[in-house]
C-alpha cells in the first residue's frame, strides 16, 4: 500500500500519523519525508521535478510506503502530480489529517479541493480527525468539514476515523520508537526500576526508567485505539 499524508496546513499531525498510525501497520513500510533540504542544511519551500522523479522511482520499487509531505512542499507536490499526469495513481490513498483549529480546517478544505482538482478519485481522499477532545461533539468541533462534505462531497469522511488527544504523542517525542514498538517492548520497566533502586543506579537513569513505565502504560491503550483507526481508515 502506498499512502501520501498531506495538508496545506502545518501542525495537523502529519508526521505523527505517518510514523505512529500508518507505517507500523504496513509490513516493512518505508516513510519518505518530503522536505527540500539545501546543501547547507537549511530548508527551502521548493520541491523540484528531479526530486519528484526520484520519489516516483521509490514508489515503484517499494511495496509499502508512507509519504509525509511537509506543509511547505504540498503546493509543489500537488503541482508536480498535475504536471506528471496520472502520477497520483501511484498512491492507493491520500490521508488528510486535520485538527479543531479554524485555520487548519480551512486549509484542510483547500487541500481536499486541490486533490480533487488534480484528478484524485473521491474514494482515495480520506479525512482523518486528529487531536479531538473525546468530551466534545465531533460534528460541532469540525463543523466546517462536515458541512463541506455534505454540500460538495469529493472525499471520504468517516466520523469513526478519529485520533483523540493523548499525552503520549508529546511524551514519546525524542524517544526513538513508535507507539506500537513501545507497546511490544518486552522490557519490564517496573522490575527494572526496582533493581535500579537496589543497585543505586544514578537518579538520571532511574528517571528515564520511570518515564518508560508511564509511556508503556499509555502505549497499551493508545495502540489499541490506533489499531481501530487504521482499520477504519484503510478499509
FENWO-V274099 format. One record per residue. N is the residue number from 0. RES is the residue in one letter. PSI is psi in radians with two decimals (none if undefined). OMEGA is omega in whole degrees, -180 to 180 (NA if undefined). NEAR is the number of other C-alpha atoms within 8 Angstrom. Layout:
N:RES:PSI:OMEGA:NEAR
N:RES:PSI:OMEGA:NEAR
This chain:
0:X:2.43:-179:8
1:X:2.05:-172:13
2:X:2.33:171:12
3:X:2.32:177:12
4:X:2.06:-169:15
5:X:2.66:173:15
6:X:2.42:177:17
7:X:-0.44:-176:12
8:X:2.53:171:9
9:X:3.02:175:9
10:X:0.65:175:5
11:X:-0.02:176:11
12:X:0.44:-179:10
13:X:-0.78:-178:14
14:X:-0.68:176:7
15:X:-0.80:179:9
16:X:-0.72:-179:11
17:X:-0.84:-171:14
18:X:-0.49:-174:11
19:X:-0.46:-180:11
20:X:-0.92:-169:12
21:X:-1.09:-172:11
22:X:-0.74:-179:15
23:X:-0.28:-177:11
24:X:0.14:174:7
25:X:2.23:-173:9
26:X:2.18:177:7
27:X:0.65:-177:6
28:X:2.42:173:11
29:X:2.56:173:9
30:X:2.09:179:11
31:X:2.07:179:8
32:X:2.10:179:8
33:X:1.58:175:9
34:X:2.05:-179:12
35:X:2.16:-178:10
36:X:2.23:177:8
37:X:2.91:-179:8
38:X:-0.53:-179:5
39:X:0.08:177:4
40:X:-0.15:179:6
41:X:2.72:-179:7
42:X:2.63:174:8
43:X:2.63:-177:8
44:X:0.11:-175:8
45:X:2.09:172:8
46:X:2.03:-172:11
47:X:2.79:-179:7
48:X:-0.67:179:7
49:X:-0.72:179:6
50:X:-0.62:178:8
51:X:-0.64:174:11
52:X:-0.81:-179:8
53:X:-0.68:178:8
54:X:-0.78:180:8
55:X:-0.69:178:10
56:X:-0.73:179:8
57:X:-0.71:180:8
58:X:-0.63:-179:11
59:X:-0.27:-178:8
60:X:-0.09:-178:6
61:X:2.49:179:8
62:X:-0.79:-180:9
63:X:2.20:-178:11
64:X:2.50:175:14
65:X:2.15:180:15
66:X:2.00:-179:13
67:X:1.83:-176:14
68:X:1.94:179:15
69:X:2.57:-175:13
70:X:-0.63:-178:10
71:X:-0.22:-177:9
72:X:-0.03:-174:14
73:X:-0.78:-178:12
74:X:-0.77:178:8
75:X:-0.68:180:10
76:X:-0.83:180:11
77:X:-0.72:179:11
78:X:-0.69:179:8
79:X:-0.58:174:10
80:X:-0.65:179:12
81:X:-0.69:179:10
82:X:-0.78:178:6
83:X:1.34:-170:7
84:X:2.26:180:7
85:X:-0.10:-177:8
86:X:-0.34:177:9
87:X:-0.36:178:9
88:X:-0.24:177:7
89:X:-0.35:-177:10
90:X:2.44:175:10
91:X:-0.50:176:9
92:X:2.80:175:11
93:X:2.01:180:12
94:X:2.20:-178:12
95:X:1.72:178:14
96:X:2.63:176:16
97:X:2.78:-180:14
98:X:2.96:-173:11
99:X:-0.40:-175:11
100:X:2.46:-174:6
101:X:-0.82:-178:6
102:X:-0.78:-179:6
103:X:-0.60:177:13
104:X:-0.71:178:14
105:X:-0.79:178:9
106:X:-0.61:178:11
107:X:-0.75:178:14
108:X:-0.73:178:10
109:X:-0.69:179:9
110:X:-0.81:180:12
111:X:-0.73:180:12
112:X:-0.71:180:9
113:X:-0.76:179:9
114:X:-0.72:177:11
115:X:-0.75:-178:12
116:X:-0.51:177:7
117:X:-0.36:179:9
118:X:0.15:178:7
119:X:2.21:-180:11
120:X:2.60:-178:8
121:X:-0.73:-176:10
122:X:-0.34:-178:8
123:X:-0.17:-178:11
124:X:1.91:-173:16
125:X:2.11:177:13
126:X:2.45:177:13
127:X:2.09:178:13
128:X:2.23:-176:12
129:X:2.68:176:14
130:X:0.65:-180:10
131:X:2.56:176:13
132:X:2.07:-177:7
133:X:-0.29:-180:7
134:X:-0.13:-178:4
135:X:2.75:176:8
136:X:2.07:-174:7
137:X:-0.75:-177:9
138:X:-0.59:177:7
139:X:-0.71:-179:7
140:X:-0.71:-177:8
141:X:0.71:-171:10
142:X:-0.60:-179:9
143:X:-0.67:-179:8
144:X:-0.67:176:9
145:X:-0.72:179:10
146:X:-0.75:180:8
147:X:-0.73:-180:10
148:X:-0.71:-179:11
149:X:-0.62:-175:7
150:X:-0.54:-174:6
151:X:-0.37:-176:6
152:X:-2.54:175:9
153:X:-0.09:179:11
154:X:2.89:-180:13
155:X:2.15:176:11
156:X:2.01:177:9
157:X:2.00:-175:8
158:X:-0.12:175:7
159:X:-0.12:178:6
160:X:1.41:-173:12
161:X:2.33:173:10
162:X:2.09:-178:12
163:X:2.79:178:9
164:X:2.39:178:9
165:X:2.24:-177:7
166:X:-0.30:-178:6
167:X:-0.52:-176:10
168:X:-0.53:175:8
169:X:-0.72:-176:6
170:X:-0.51:-175:7
171:X:-0.22:179:11
172:X:2.36:-179:7
173:X:-0.11:175:4
174:X:2.20:-170:5
175:X:1.17:176:5
176:X:3.01:175:7
177:X:2.95:177:10
178:X:-0.71:178:11
179:X:-0.74:178:10
180:X:-0.64:179:8
181:X:-0.74:178:11
182:X:-0.68:-176:10
183:X:0.03:178:6
184:X:2.09:-176:6
185:X:-0.11:-177:4
186:X:2.27:175:4
187:X:1.62:-175:6
188:X:-0.41:177:10
189:X:-0.82:177:8
190:X:-0.65:180:7
191:X:-0.63:179:9
192:X:-0.76:179:11
193:X:-0.75:179:8
194:X:-0.71:-180:8
195:X:-0.66:178:10
196:X:-0.76:-180:9
197:X:-0.59:-175:7
198:X:0.04:178:6
199:X:0.62:177:6
200:X:2.45:-180:9
201:X:2.56:-176:6
202:X:-0.66:-179:6
203:X:-0.74:179:6
204:X:-0.68:178:8
205:X:-0.61:177:12
206:X:-0.69:178:8
207:X:-0.72:179:8
208:X:-0.76:179:11
209:X:-0.65:177:11
210:X:-0.70:-180:8
211:X:-0.58:175:9
212:X:-0.85:-179:10
213:X:-0.73:-178:8
214:X:-0.76:180:12
215:X:-0.67:179:10
216:X:-0.70:176:8
217:X:-0.65:-176:9
218:X:-0.56:-178:13
219:X:-0.87:-179:9
220:X:-0.75:-178:8
221:X:-0.70:-180:11
222:X:-0.72:177:11
223:X:-0.76:180:8
224:X:-0.70:179:9
225:X:-0.59:174:10
226:X:-0.82:-178:9
227:X:-0.72:179:8
228:X:-0.76:-180:12
229:X:-0.82:-179:12
230:X:-0.72:-180:8
231:X:-0.57:-177:10
232:X:-0.78:-170:10
233:X:-0.14:-179:5
234:X:none:NA:4
